[in-house]
Amino acid sequence: MKALRILGIALGVLGALLAIGIGLLLALFDGEKLKSELSRVVLEQKQRKLDIAGKVELSLWPEAALTLGRVSLSEPGGKQEFAALDSARVAVAVLPLLSKQVQVQRIEVAGLQATLVKHKDGTLNIADLIGDNGTAKPAPKVGAGDTASTPVQLDIAGIKLSNAQLTWRDEKAGSTTALSRLDIGSGRIRADGAQRSLAIDALAVSATGKTGADNFELKLEAPRLQLSPEKSGGETLSLSALLSGSGRNLAAKLVLSGVEGSTQALKIGKLALELDAKAGEATVKGRLESPVAADLAAQTLALENLAGKIDVVSPQMPMKQLSLPISGKLRSDLARQSAALELGTRFDDSKIALKLNVAKFAPLALGFELDIDQLNVDNYLPPSANKPAQKAPGDDKLDFSALKGHEVHGGIRIGALQASKLKFSKLNATLKLAAGRLDLAPINLNLYEGTTAGSLMLNANGNQLALKQNLSGISINPLLKDLAGKDLLEGRGNLALDLASRGDSVAAMKKALAGTASLSLKDGAIKGINLAQSLRDIKGKLGSKQDSTQQAKAGEKTDFSELGASLKIANGVAHNEDLSMKSPFLRLTGAGDIDIGGGQMNYLARASVVANSTGQGGQGLEHLKGLTVPLRVSGPFEALAYKLELGSLVSEAAKAKVEEKSAEIKAKAQDQVKDKLKGLFGK
């Protein structure tokens, strides 16, 4: 009993001494002096103003804790505020302090606000705080008088960051991203730099924010995560994101489950990505899954069995709904900035295979191979209106700037393709993109009963375009109908194009168009006018000085056996001087202009009836033998008018009569002379 009494007295004395020590520490603690000293050091070393407006309080039981009130830190020079917080509290365990060990129990920060800025010269406004002053740091020395830096060791019972606001502003890119209501919470966090290990329990991160005109929400949950050289793993980790803007929304969720391995090699049993997007009345839903293998030391990532499905629903699509199964694999080497992707899908009657090889991420250097057996793009696009809508100024703008900053090369092979009503087959093209210039050369394909070979160039430097194509054996009528919706010409033959233009809009491109074109057709027809019938009608109008004008009429046509013409194009106007058309009863020549930029033409053709005009379609044209009938084609492409210029035809007919009469008189005179000569010589 005596021993217990002595022990009780000793403990009491010890407790009293400890209480007295704590009391003295609290009494001697000077928060105002600490605030002043901290502000002075920060100003001297960082040239920033530290303002601790709230109280600095110290508590020692049941845990040692330092509490701060309102704190703000300025930008360098002290003119603007860089960061501020409403309150902060750091608590450590008391008993380990007696063994000179610091065990942080909890870190709590409320109302943090900070603005991070990347200046136009690439520097950050926190460079001085993180020790990045642009100069190389000497390697740490180990030896007499020097010791290597002590590996970091952390053991924190938990952290809590509430209602934080962070802003990232890139002055060079002119973009701003703001995080608001950022909350971070966790259970125990243990880190050992010597063992290269990290363990986190119950990590939860949530935030809302805005980037540009879009709002977003982020949420991360990781119940348990452990990383070490010997063993790494964790429970299911999930990351979800919501993005909303003008007329569109996107929800995405990434789930990683079955995480195991080590810091050198990590395996994920299943990566699952879910997407749910809406733009206007169209929706896209998708899910992709794959196991993942990552070598963290070599910085490689592999998704060897990528599988999933994408569903598209839109009332604007002819079939309203589209389902795309996805299969493939992805491999990436982050150290070398390279990646390889293989994807395959099938929908309706189309089978598509795509291979991508990325040699460099930034700037992008990409190679690809695209194979499609057959595809009708028009089946998946909104139907065009019967009448084209009036376009507002600027709706036809062209901008090729997206071509800059990338290097892409690859091949495209398509068995059968329909796009914008144009029908192709056996398309084979090679693509190259570099220095803002896109070249498709060569382009070989079959179309409209013929073949074509040539090239296409787009250049972002000056918004330039160049097209060279040689079309052989094509049927011109279905091509014109599908390409321009025009029923102007029939026949089969060859077409050669060598065109170039530049401009920031479709209208400007048309007006700047330059180059050459040539056309050679056989066994066809000019649509909209029956020239034989029009010439027959002239018989009763030869005495008139009034021209005869008619609009192009559907169903009427002028047949020909051969037609050829060449065009020289400058400033959007195509000029022709060598039109030659032949038929069994008719010959047609002409010259004039086709204003492509203005969408109209003014062309004067000259028709003449051949001597043997009683053949195909030539009956009733005997009265026009020896005459050349002027035919002017003019007006907008949508409403061409054909005018027979009869005023000059009267004088032509009179001249022809005079010449015919003169020839007759001359022939009679020659006969009379011959008769007299016969009588004179008796023969």
C-alpha positions as CSV (number, residue, x, y, z in Angstrom):
1,M,0.0,0.0,0.0
2,K,2.8,2.3,0.8
3,A,4.4,1.7,-2.7
4,L,1.0,2.5,-4.3
5,R,0.8,5.6,-2.3
6,I,4.2,6.7,-3.4
7,L,3.4,5.9,-7.0
8,G,0.2,7.9,-6.8
9,I,2.0,10.9,-5.4
10,A,4.7,10.6,-8.1
11,L,2.1,10.5,-10.8
12,G,0.2,13.4,-9.3
13,V,3.4,15.5,-9.1
14,L,4.2,14.5,-12.8
15,G,0.7,15.5,-13.8
16,A,1.0,18.8,-12.0
17,L,4.4,19.5,-13.6
18,L,2.9,18.7,-17.0
19,A,-0.1,20.9,-16.4
20,I,2.2,23.7,-15.3
21,G,4.4,23.2,-18.4
22,I,1.4,23.3,-20.7
23,G,0.1,26.4,-18.9
24,L,3.5,28.1,-19.2
25,L,3.7,27.2,-22.9
26,L,0.2,28.6,-23.5
27,A,1.0,31.7,-21.5
28,L,4.3,32.3,-23.3
29,F,2.8,31.6,-26.7
30,D,2.6,34.9,-28.6
31,G,0.3,34.6,-31.6
32,E,0.8,38.2,-32.7
33,K,4.6,38.0,-32.6
34,L,4.4,34.8,-34.7
35,K,2.1,36.5,-37.3
36,S,4.5,39.4,-37.5
37,E,7.6,37.2,-37.9
38,L,5.9,35.1,-40.6
39,S,4.9,38.1,-42.6
40,R,8.4,39.6,-42.3
41,V,10.1,36.4,-43.6
42,V,7.7,35.9,-46.5
43,L,8.2,39.6,-47.6
44,E,12.0,39.4,-47.4
45,Q,12.3,36.0,-49.1
46,K,9.5,36.0,-51.6
47,Q,8.5,39.7,-52.0
48,R,5.0,38.8,-51.3
49,K,2.7,40.2,-48.6
50,L,1.3,37.7,-46.1
51,D,-1.6,39.0,-44.1
52,I,-2.9,37.0,-41.1
53,A,-6.0,38.9,-40.1
54,G,-7.5,36.2,-37.8
55,K,-6.2,34.9,-34.5
56,V,-3.4,32.4,-34.2
57,E,-4.4,29.9,-31.5
58,L,-2.5,27.0,-29.9
59,S,-4.1,24.1,-28.0
60,L,-2.3,21.1,-26.5
61,W,-5.0,18.7,-25.3
62,P,-6.2,16.2,-26.3
63,E,-4.1,17.0,-29.3
64,A,-1.6,19.7,-30.1
65,A,-3.2,22.0,-32.7
66,L,-2.5,25.3,-34.4
67,T,-5.5,27.2,-35.7
68,L,-5.4,30.2,-38.1
69,G,-8.1,32.6,-39.0
70,R,-8.3,34.6,-42.2
71,V,-5.0,34.5,-44.2
72,S,-4.2,36.1,-47.6
73,L,-1.0,36.0,-49.7
74,S,-0.3,38.5,-52.5
75,E,1.2,38.2,-55.9
76,P,4.9,39.1,-56.1
77,G,5.2,42.9,-55.4
78,G,2.2,42.8,-53.1
79,K,-0.3,44.6,-55.5
80,Q,-2.8,41.8,-56.1
81,E,-4.1,38.9,-54.1
82,F,-2.9,35.5,-55.1
83,A,-4.5,33.2,-52.5
84,A,-6.6,33.4,-49.4
85,L,-8.3,31.1,-46.9
86,D,-11.0,31.5,-44.2
87,S,-9.5,29.2,-41.7
88,A,-6.9,26.4,-41.2
89,R,-6.2,23.9,-38.5
90,V,-3.3,21.4,-38.1
91,A,-3.4,18.9,-35.3
92,V,-0.6,16.5,-34.2
93,A,-0.5,13.7,-31.6
94,V,0.8,14.9,-28.2
95,L,2.6,11.8,-26.8
96,P,4.8,11.1,-29.9
97,L,6.1,14.7,-29.4
98,L,7.9,13.4,-26.2
99,S,9.9,11.1,-28.5
100,K,10.6,13.9,-31.0
101,Q,8.2,12.4,-33.5
102,V,5.6,14.4,-35.3
103,Q,2.4,12.6,-36.2
104,V,-0.1,14.8,-37.9
105,Q,-3.6,13.9,-36.8
106,R,-5.6,16.1,-39.2
107,I,-5.3,18.9,-41.6
108,E,-8.4,21.1,-42.2
109,V,-8.6,24.1,-44.6
110,A,-11.8,26.0,-45.3
111,G,-12.5,28.6,-47.9
112,L,-9.3,28.4,-49.9
113,Q,-9.1,30.7,-52.9
114,A,-6.2,30.8,-55.4
115,T,-5.6,32.0,-59.0
116,L,-2.9,30.2,-61.0
117,V,-1.7,32.1,-64.1
118,K,0.4,31.0,-67.0
119,H,1.8,34.1,-68.5
120,K,2.4,34.7,-72.3
121,D,6.1,33.9,-71.9
122,G,5.2,30.5,-70.4
123,T,6.1,31.3,-66.7
124,L,3.8,30.6,-63.8
125,N,2.9,33.1,-61.1
126,I,3.9,30.4,-58.5
127,A,7.4,29.8,-59.8
128,D,9.0,31.5,-56.8
129,L,6.9,29.4,-54.4
130,I,7.8,26.1,-55.9
131,G,11.5,27.0,-56.4
132,D,11.4,27.2,-60.2
133,N,13.4,30.3,-61.1
134,G,14.6,29.0,-64.4
135,T,18.1,28.0,-63.2
136,A,19.5,24.6,-62.8
137,K,19.7,23.3,-59.3
138,P,23.0,21.6,-58.1
139,A,22.7,18.0,-57.3
140,P,22.6,17.2,-53.5
141,K,26.0,16.2,-52.1
142,V,26.7,13.4,-49.7
143,G,29.8,13.6,-47.7
144,A,31.5,15.4,-44.9
145,G,29.4,18.3,-43.8
146,D,26.6,17.4,-46.2
147,T,23.8,15.0,-45.9
148,A,21.3,13.8,-48.5
149,S,17.8,15.1,-48.1
150,T,15.7,13.0,-45.7
151,P,13.1,10.9,-47.5
152,V,9.5,12.1,-46.9
153,Q,7.5,10.3,-44.3
154,L,3.8,11.1,-43.7
155,D,1.3,9.6,-41.4
156,I,-1.9,11.7,-41.4
157,A,-5.1,10.6,-39.8
158,G,-7.1,12.6,-42.4
159,I,-7.4,15.8,-44.4
160,K,-10.3,18.0,-45.2
161,L,-10.4,20.8,-47.7
162,S,-13.8,22.4,-47.9
163,N,-15.4,25.0,-50.2
164,A,-12.2,25.8,-52.1
165,Q,-12.1,27.9,-55.3
166,L,-9.3,27.5,-57.8
167,T,-8.8,29.4,-61.1
168,W,-6.4,28.5,-63.9
169,R,-5.8,31.3,-66.5
170,D,-3.7,30.7,-69.6
171,E,-2.9,34.2,-70.9
172,K,-1.2,32.8,-74.1
173,A,-4.2,30.6,-75.0
174,G,-6.7,33.1,-73.8
175,S,-8.6,30.4,-71.8
176,T,-9.9,30.3,-68.2
177,T,-11.0,27.3,-66.1
178,A,-12.5,27.8,-62.7
179,L,-13.1,25.2,-60.0
180,S,-15.7,26.2,-57.4
181,R,-17.0,24.3,-54.3
182,L,-13.9,22.0,-54.4
183,D,-14.1,19.5,-51.5
184,I,-11.4,16.9,-50.7
185,G,-11.6,14.5,-47.8
186,S,-9.7,11.4,-46.8
187,G,-9.1,8.9,-44.1
188,R,-5.5,7.9,-43.1
189,I,-2.7,8.8,-45.5
190,R,0.7,7.1,-45.2
191,A,3.7,7.8,-47.3
192,D,7.3,6.5,-47.0
193,G,9.8,8.0,-49.4
194,A,12.4,5.5,-48.5
195,Q,10.1,2.6,-49.2
196,R,8.4,4.3,-52.1
197,S,5.0,3.5,-50.7
198,L,1.7,5.3,-50.5
199,A,-1.6,4.3,-48.9
200,I,-4.8,6.3,-48.9
201,D,-8.1,5.4,-47.2
202,A,-11.5,6.8,-48.1
203,L,-10.4,9.4,-50.6
204,A,-13.3,11.5,-51.9
205,V,-13.0,14.6,-54.2
206,S,-15.8,16.6,-55.7
207,A,-15.9,19.9,-57.5
208,T,-18.0,22.1,-59.8
209,G,-16.6,24.6,-62.2
210,K,-16.6,26.3,-65.6
211,T,-14.4,26.2,-68.6
212,G,-15.2,28.7,-71.3
213,A,-19.0,28.7,-71.7
214,D,-19.4,25.2,-70.3
215,N,-20.2,24.1,-66.7
216,F,-18.9,20.9,-65.3
217,E,-19.0,18.7,-62.2
218,L,-16.4,16.2,-61.1
219,K,-16.4,13.4,-58.5
220,L,-13.7,10.9,-57.5
221,E,-14.1,8.1,-55.0
222,A,-11.4,5.6,-53.9
223,P,-12.3,3.6,-50.8
224,R,-8.8,2.2,-50.5
225,L,-5.6,2.7,-52.6
226,Q,-2.2,1.2,-52.0
227,L,1.0,1.7,-54.0
228,S,4.4,0.0,-53.2
229,P,7.2,-1.8,-55.1
230,E,6.1,-5.1,-53.7
231,K,2.3,-4.9,-53.8
232,S,-0.2,-2.4,-55.1
233,G,-3.9,-2.6,-55.3
234,G,-7.2,-1.1,-54.2
235,E,-10.9,-1.3,-54.1
236,T,-13.1,0.0,-57.0
237,L,-12.1,3.5,-58.0
238,S,-14.7,5.6,-59.8
239,L,-14.5,9.0,-61.6
240,S,-17.6,10.7,-62.9
241,A,-18.0,13.9,-64.8
242,L,-20.9,16.1,-66.1
243,L,-20.5,18.7,-68.7
244,S,-23.3,21.1,-69.8
245,G,-23.4,23.9,-72.3
246,S,-25.7,25.6,-74.7
247,G,-28.0,22.9,-76.0
248,R,-25.7,20.0,-75.1
249,N,-24.9,17.8,-72.1
250,L,-22.4,15.0,-71.5
251,A,-22.2,12.5,-68.6
252,A,-19.2,10.2,-68.3
253,K,-18.2,7.6,-65.7
254,L,-14.9,5.7,-65.5
255,V,-14.7,2.7,-63.1
256,L,-11.5,0.8,-62.4
257,S,-12.0,-2.6,-60.5
258,G,-9.7,-5.4,-59.7
259,V,-6.5,-3.3,-59.3
260,E,-3.5,-5.3,-58.3
261,G,0.3,-5.6,-58.9
262,S,3.1,-3.2,-57.9
263,T,4.4,0.2,-58.7
264,Q,6.4,-1.4,-61.5
265,A,3.6,-3.4,-63.1
266,L,-0.1,-2.7,-62.5
267,K,-3.0,-4.7,-63.7
268,I,-6.7,-3.6,-63.8
269,G,-9.2,-6.4,-64.1
270,K,-11.7,-4.2,-65.8
271,L,-11.8,-0.6,-67.0
272,A,-15.3,0.5,-67.8
273,L,-16.2,3.8,-69.5
274,E,-19.8,4.9,-69.8
275,L,-21.0,7.9,-71.9
276,D,-24.4,9.6,-72.2
277,A,-24.4,12.7,-74.4
278,K,-27.2,14.9,-75.8
279,A,-27.0,17.7,-78.4
280,G,-30.3,19.1,-79.4
281,E,-32.6,16.2,-80.1
282,A,-29.8,13.8,-80.8
283,T,-28.5,11.4,-78.1
284,V,-25.4,9.2,-77.9
285,K,-24.9,6.5,-75.4
286,G,-21.9,4.2,-75.2
287,R,-20.0,1.7,-73.0
288,L,-16.4,0.5,-73.5
289,E,-14.7,-2.2,-71.4
290,S,-11.2,-3.7,-71.4
291,P,-8.6,-5.2,-69.0
292,V,-5.6,-2.9,-68.5
293,A,-1.9,-3.7,-68.2
294,A,0.4,-0.8,-67.2
295,D,4.2,-0.8,-66.7
296,L,4.7,2.3,-64.7
297,A,8.5,2.2,-64.9
298,A,8.5,1.9,-68.7
299,Q,5.4,4.2,-68.9
300,T,3.5,1.8,-71.2
301,L,-0.2,1.1,-71.2
302,A,-2.1,-1.7,-73.0
303,L,-5.8,-2.4,-73.5
304,E,-5.7,-5.7,-75.3
305,N,-9.4,-6.5,-75.5
306,L,-11.4,-3.4,-76.0
307,A,-15.1,-4.1,-76.5
308,G,-18.3,-2.2,-76.3
309,K,-21.2,-0.5,-78.1
310,I,-22.3,3.0,-79.1
311,D,-26.0,3.8,-79.7
312,V,-27.0,7.0,-81.6
313,V,-30.6,8.2,-81.7
314,S,-31.7,11.2,-83.7
315,P,-35.0,12.2,-85.3
316,Q,-33.0,13.8,-88.1
317,M,-31.5,10.5,-89.3
318,P,-33.5,8.6,-91.8
319,M,-33.3,5.4,-89.7
320,K,-33.7,7.3,-86.4
321,Q,-31.4,5.0,-84.5
322,L,-28.0,3.5,-85.0
323,S,-26.1,0.9,-83.0
324,L,-22.3,0.4,-83.4
325,P,-20.5,-2.5,-81.9
326,I,-16.9,-1.7,-81.1
327,S,-13.9,-4.1,-80.8
328,G,-10.2,-3.5,-80.9
329,K,-7.0,-2.9,-78.8
330,L,-4.8,0.0,-77.7
331,R,-1.2,0.2,-76.8
332,S,0.6,3.4,-75.7
333,D,4.2,4.2,-74.8
334,L,4.2,7.5,-72.9
335,A,8.0,7.7,-72.7
336,R,8.3,7.6,-76.5
337,Q,5.0,9.6,-77.0
338,S,3.7,6.8,-79.3
339,A,0.5,4.8,-79.5
340,A,-1.2,2.2,-81.7
341,L,-4.9,1.7,-82.0
342,E,-7.0,-0.9,-83.9
343,L,-10.8,-0.5,-84.1
344,G,-13.4,-2.4,-85.9
345,T,-17.2,-1.9,-86.2
346,R,-20.1,-3.1,-88.3
347,F,-23.5,-1.5,-88.9
348,D,-26.2,-2.2,-91.5
349,D,-24.2,-3.6,-94.5
350,S,-21.0,-1.7,-93.6
351,K,-17.9,-3.2,-92.2
352,I,-15.2,-0.6,-91.1
353,A,-11.7,-1.2,-89.9
354,L,-9.3,1.5,-88.7
355,K,-5.7,1.3,-87.7
356,L,-3.9,4.3,-86.1
357,N,-0.2,4.7,-85.3
358,V,0.8,7.8,-83.4
359,A,4.6,8.5,-83.6
360,K,4.3,11.7,-81.6
361,F,1.6,13.2,-79.4
362,A,2.5,16.9,-79.6
363,P,2.7,18.1,-82.3
364,L,0.6,15.3,-83.6
365,A,2.3,12.8,-86.0
366,L,-0.2,10.2,-87.0
367,G,-0.3,7.4,-89.5
368,F,-3.6,5.5,-90.4
369,E,-5.2,2.9,-92.6
370,L,-9.0,3.0,-93.2
371,D,-10.8,0.1,-94.9
372,I,-14.6,0.2,-95.6
373,D,-16.3,-2.4,-97.7
374,Q,-19.4,-0.2,-98.4
375,L,-21.0,2.8,-96.9
376,N,-23.9,5.1,-97.7
377,V,-23.3,8.3,-95.8
378,D,-26.6,9.7,-96.9
379,N,-28.5,7.1,-94.9
380,Y,-27.2,8.7,-91.7
381,L,-27.5,12.4,-92.5
382,P,-30.6,14.6,-92.2
383,P,-32.5,14.7,-95.5
384,S,-32.0,17.9,-97.5
385,A,-34.9,20.3,-97.9
386,N,-36.5,20.6,-101.3
387,K,-35.7,24.3,-101.4
388,P,-32.4,25.5,-100.2
389,A,-32.7,27.7,-97.2
390,Q,-31.5,31.3,-97.4
391,K,-28.0,31.5,-95.9
392,A,-27.1,34.3,-93.5
393,P,-23.9,36.2,-94.2
394,G,-21.0,34.2,-93.0
395,D,-22.8,30.8,-93.1
396,D,-20.5,29.6,-96.0
397,K,-17.3,30.5,-94.2
398,L,-14.3,28.2,-94.9
399,D,-11.5,27.8,-92.3
400,F,-8.7,25.4,-93.0
401,S,-6.7,26.4,-89.9
402,A,-7.4,23.0,-88.2
403,L,-4.9,21.5,-90.6
404,K,-2.0,23.4,-89.0
405,G,0.3,21.9,-86.4
406,H,-0.2,18.2,-87.4
407,E,1.5,15.6,-89.4
408,V,-0.8,12.8,-90.8
409,H,-0.3,10.2,-93.5
410,G,-2.3,7.2,-94.4
411,G,-4.4,5.3,-96.9
412,I,-8.2,5.1,-97.5
413,R,-9.8,2.2,-99.3
414,I,-13.6,2.0,-99.8
415,G,-15.4,-0.6,-101.9
416,A,-18.6,1.4,-102.5
417,L,-19.4,4.8,-101.2
418,Q,-22.4,7.2,-101.5
419,A,-22.1,10.8,-100.1
420,S,-24.2,13.8,-100.9
421,K,-25.9,11.6,-103.6
422,L,-22.6,11.0,-105.4
423,K,-21.8,7.3,-105.9
424,F,-18.3,5.9,-106.0
425,S,-16.7,2.5,-106.1
426,K,-13.2,1.0,-105.7
427,L,-11.9,4.2,-104.1
428,N,-8.2,4.2,-103.2
429,A,-6.5,7.3,-102.0
430,T,-3.3,8.3,-100.2
431,L,-3.4,11.2,-97.7
432,K,-0.6,13.4,-96.5
433,L,-0.9,16.4,-94.1
434,A,2.1,18.5,-93.1
435,A,2.8,22.2,-92.5
436,G,-0.9,23.0,-92.8
437,R,-1.2,21.4,-96.3
438,L,-3.4,18.4,-97.0
439,D,-2.8,16.3,-100.1
440,L,-4.9,13.5,-101.4
441,A,-2.8,12.1,-104.1
442,P,-3.3,9.9,-105.9
443,I,-7.1,9.5,-105.9
444,N,-8.3,6.6,-108.0
445,L,-11.9,5.4,-108.2
446,N,-14.8,4.3,-110.4
447,L,-17.9,6.4,-110.9
448,Y,-20.8,6.7,-113.2
449,E,-19.7,3.9,-115.6
450,G,-16.2,5.4,-115.8
451,T,-13.0,5.9,-113.9
452,T,-11.1,8.9,-112.5
453,A,-7.6,9.6,-111.4
454,G,-6.1,12.8,-109.9
455,S,-5.4,14.7,-106.8
456,L,-6.9,17.2,-104.3
457,M,-5.0,19.8,-102.2
458,L,-6.1,22.0,-99.3
459,N,-3.7,24.5,-97.8
460,A,-4.4,26.4,-94.6
461,N,-1.8,28.9,-95.5
462,G,-4.0,31.3,-97.5
463,N,-7.0,29.0,-97.6
464,Q,-6.1,27.5,-100.9
465,L,-7.6,24.7,-102.9
466,A,-6.4,22.8,-106.0
467,L,-8.1,20.0,-107.9
468,K,-6.8,17.9,-110.8
469,Q,-8.9,15.1,-112.1
470,N,-9.1,13.1,-115.4
471,L,-12.5,11.4,-115.7
472,S,-12.6,8.7,-118.4
473,G,-15.7,7.0,-119.9
474,I,-18.2,8.6,-117.5
475,S,-21.9,9.0,-118.0
476,I,-22.3,12.8,-117.7
477,N,-26.0,13.1,-117.0
478,P,-26.3,11.1,-113.7
479,L,-23.1,12.8,-112.5
480,L,-24.5,16.3,-113.1
481,K,-27.8,15.3,-111.5
482,D,-26.1,14.0,-108.3
483,L,-23.4,16.6,-108.1
484,A,-25.4,19.8,-108.9
485,G,-29.0,18.7,-109.3
486,K,-28.8,19.9,-112.9
487,D,-30.4,18.0,-115.9
488,L,-28.4,19.8,-118.6
489,L,-26.5,17.3,-120.6
490,E,-26.4,13.6,-121.7
491,G,-23.6,11.5,-123.2
492,R,-20.6,9.5,-122.3
493,G,-17.0,10.5,-122.6
494,N,-14.1,12.2,-120.9
495,L,-13.7,15.2,-118.6
496,A,-10.4,16.8,-117.5
497,L,-10.2,19.4,-114.7
498,D,-7.2,21.4,-113.5
499,L,-8.6,24.0,-111.0
500,A,-7.3,26.2,-108.2
501,S,-8.8,28.8,-105.9
502,R,-8.5,30.5,-102.6
503,G,-10.8,32.3,-100.2
504,D,-12.5,32.3,-96.8
505,S,-15.9,31.3,-98.0
506,V,-17.6,29.2,-100.7
507,A,-18.7,32.4,-102.5
508,A,-15.1,33.7,-102.5
509,M,-13.8,30.4,-103.7
510,K,-16.2,30.5,-106.7
511,K,-15.2,34.0,-107.6
512,A,-11.5,33.3,-107.4
513,L,-11.6,30.0,-109.4
514,A,-9.0,29.6,-112.0
515,G,-7.6,26.9,-114.3
516,T,-8.7,24.8,-117.3
517,A,-11.3,22.2,-118.2
518,S,-12.1,20.2,-121.2
519,L,-15.1,17.9,-122.2
520,S,-15.5,15.3,-124.9
521,L,-18.8,13.4,-125.2
522,K,-20.4,11.0,-127.7
523,D,-23.9,10.0,-128.4
524,G,-25.6,12.4,-126.1
525,A,-28.0,15.4,-126.0
526,I,-28.3,19.0,-124.8
527,K,-31.3,19.1,-122.4
528,G,-33.9,21.9,-122.3
529,I,-34.3,22.7,-126.0
530,N,-35.3,20.8,-129.2
531,L,-33.1,22.8,-131.6
532,A,-34.5,20.9,-134.7
533,Q,-38.0,22.0,-133.8
534,S,-36.9,25.5,-133.0
535,L,-35.3,25.8,-136.4
536,R,-38.4,24.4,-138.2
537,D,-40.4,27.2,-136.5
538,I,-38.0,29.8,-138.0
539,K,-39.5,29.2,-141.5
540,G,-42.5,31.4,-140.8
541,K,-40.4,34.0,-139.0
542,L,-37.6,34.7,-141.5
543,G,-39.3,38.0,-142.4
544,S,-39.4,39.1,-138.8
545,K,-36.8,41.2,-137.1
546,Q,-37.8,40.1,-133.6
547,D,-35.8,37.5,-131.7
548,S,-37.5,34.3,-130.5
549,T,-36.9,33.5,-126.8
550,Q,-37.9,30.4,-124.9
551,Q,-37.1,29.1,-121.4
552,A,-35.5,25.7,-121.0
553,K,-38.2,23.0,-121.0
554,A,-38.1,19.7,-119.3
555,G,-38.4,16.8,-121.7
556,E,-36.9,18.6,-124.7
557,K,-33.4,17.9,-126.0
558,T,-31.1,18.2,-128.9
559,D,-29.3,15.0,-129.8
560,F,-25.7,14.9,-130.9
561,S,-23.2,12.3,-132.0
562,E,-20.1,14.3,-130.8
563,L,-19.6,17.2,-128.5
564,G,-16.3,18.8,-127.5
565,A,-15.3,22.0,-125.7
566,S,-12.4,23.5,-123.6
567,L,-12.6,26.2,-121.0
568,K,-10.1,28.7,-119.6
569,I,-11.2,29.9,-116.2
570,A,-10.1,33.1,-114.5
571,N,-11.7,35.0,-111.5
572,G,-14.6,32.6,-111.4
573,V,-15.5,33.0,-115.1
574,A,-15.0,30.2,-117.6
575,H,-14.5,31.2,-121.2
576,N,-15.0,29.0,-124.2
577,E,-14.3,29.5,-127.9
578,D,-14.1,26.1,-129.4
579,L,-17.5,24.4,-128.9
580,S,-18.0,21.8,-131.5
581,M,-21.2,19.7,-131.7
582,K,-22.2,17.3,-134.5
583,S,-25.4,15.5,-135.3
584,P,-26.7,13.9,-138.5
585,F,-28.4,17.1,-139.6
586,L,-26.8,19.8,-137.5
587,R,-23.5,21.4,-136.7
588,L,-23.0,23.7,-133.7
589,T,-20.2,26.0,-132.7
590,G,-20.0,28.7,-130.1
591,A,-18.2,31.0,-127.7
592,G,-19.0,32.7,-124.5
593,D,-18.7,32.9,-120.7
594,I,-20.0,30.8,-117.8
595,D,-19.9,32.9,-114.6
596,I,-19.4,30.3,-111.9
597,G,-19.0,32.9,-109.2
598,G,-22.2,34.7,-110.2
599,G,-24.2,31.5,-111.0
600,Q,-25.1,32.6,-114.6
601,M,-24.0,32.3,-118.2
602,N,-23.9,34.3,-121.5
603,Y,-23.1,32.1,-124.4
604,L,-23.6,32.5,-128.2
605,A,-23.9,29.2,-130.2
606,R,-24.2,29.1,-133.9
607,A,-26.2,26.3,-135.5
608,S,-26.1,25.3,-139.2
609,V,-28.0,22.7,-141.1
610,V,-25.8,20.2,-143.0
611,A,-26.4,19.5,-146.7
612,N,-27.9,16.1,-146.1
613,S,-30.6,17.1,-143.6
614,T,-33.3,14.6,-144.3
615,G,-31.9,12.1,-141.9
616,Q,-32.4,11.7,-138.2
617,G,-34.5,14.7,-137.1
618,G,-33.7,16.8,-140.1
619,Q,-37.0,16.8,-142.0
620,G,-38.4,20.2,-142.8
621,L,-35.1,22.1,-142.5
622,E,-34.3,22.4,-146.2
623,H,-35.1,26.1,-146.1
624,L,-32.2,26.7,-143.7
625,K,-29.5,25.2,-145.9
626,G,-26.5,27.5,-146.0
627,L,-27.7,29.6,-143.1
628,T,-26.1,29.9,-139.7
629,V,-28.6,30.5,-136.9
630,P,-27.4,32.3,-133.8
631,L,-28.6,30.8,-130.5
632,R,-27.9,32.7,-127.3
633,V,-28.0,30.9,-123.9
634,S,-28.2,33.2,-121.0
635,G,-29.5,33.8,-117.4
636,P,-29.0,32.1,-114.1
637,F,-28.3,28.4,-114.0
638,E,-31.7,27.8,-112.4
639,A,-33.6,29.4,-115.2
640,L,-31.6,29.4,-118.5
641,A,-33.2,31.0,-121.5
642,Y,-32.6,30.1,-125.2
643,K,-32.9,33.0,-127.7
644,L,-32.8,32.6,-131.4
645,E,-31.5,35.9,-132.7
646,L,-33.6,36.3,-135.8
647,G,-32.8,40.0,-136.5
648,S,-29.5,39.2,-138.1
649,L,-30.9,36.0,-139.7
650,V,-33.0,38.1,-142.2
651,S,-29.9,39.7,-143.7
652,E,-28.2,36.3,-143.7
653,A,-31.1,34.8,-145.6
654,A,-31.1,37.6,-148.1
655,K,-27.4,37.4,-148.6
656,A,-27.7,33.6,-149.1
657,K,-30.5,34.2,-151.7
658,V,-28.3,36.7,-153.6
659,E,-25.4,34.4,-153.5
660,E,-27.6,31.5,-154.6
661,K,-29.1,33.7,-157.5
662,S,-25.6,34.9,-158.5
663,A,-24.4,31.4,-158.6
664,E,-27.4,30.4,-160.8
665,I,-26.8,33.4,-163.2
666,K,-23.1,32.6,-163.4
667,A,-23.8,29.0,-164.2
668,K,-26.3,29.9,-167.0
669,A,-23.8,32.4,-168.4
670,Q,-21.1,29.7,-168.5
671,D,-23.5,27.4,-170.3
672,Q,-24.4,30.0,-172.9
673,V,-20.7,30.7,-173.6
674,K,-20.0,27.0,-174.0
675,D,-22.9,26.7,-176.5
676,K,-21.6,29.7,-178.6
677,L,-18.1,28.2,-178.7
678,K,-19.5,25.0,-179.9
679,G,-21.3,26.7,-182.8
680,L,-18.2,28.8,-183.7
681,F,-15.9,25.7,-184.0
682,G,-18.6,23.4,-185.3
683,K,-18.4,21.1,-182.5
